[in-house]
Amino acid sequence: MEFAGSFPDPKVRLAPALPEVAFVGRSNVGKSSLINRVLGRKGLARVSQTPGKTTLLNVYRLPGLYLVDLPGYGFAKASKPERAAYRRLLERYLRERETLAGVVWLLDIRHEPSADDAEMGALLAATGVPVLPVLTKGDKLAHGARGRRARELGRALGAPAEPPLVTSSTTGLGIADLGASILAAVPGGGPNP
Ligand code: GDP
């Protein structure tokens, strides 16, 4: 695994060409922490990125795939032009990225989906890209409450059949399952047999 770079252009060509899985979520949802956990590294993906830095894709290369850290959305202080720039970046990335195999969409297990989350959900649905909803900060709830919230949020997201995967970057809950789901999303992904 290595850091492959930060790219402002959603159509950037990466070499070698590999399928990619992108992570997206509201700012502060725990995306950087989760990516670090999935990559098995401490402090590689920058935790708590500076608000307003909304135009970069951070790319990590894994065996057989790229993991793309998309900028967080929903900064309370983001200006209108910043929000518009973010939306343009995301929309172009989701619609035009031929190598995109799927999106891991992060939601905080404790919160109801926000208006920004709903907007992201609509955009993801409209682009038709495969989406894996994943709940973060599962350690903040006790075991029983975790399952209940996952089912509630699954219904709220319109996917009641299978509650979203619950993860915690603090305890490692769900990280192995998330890693397996990412590899499963990618044709030929994962280490060579
Ligand atoms: P990002 O803005 O989405 O990249 O979120 P960060 O990874 O920077 O995390 C935002 C805050 O949530 C930080 O204070 C983290 O320490 C905290 N955090 C992230 N993941 C977890 C988690 O699994 N459990 C708990 N309890 N806190 C977390």
Residues whose N, C-alpha, C, O or C-beta is under 5 A from the ligand:
A	BS01	GDP	R26 S27 N28 V29 G30 K31 S32 S33 R46 V47 S48 Q49 K137 G138 D139 T167 S168 S169 T170
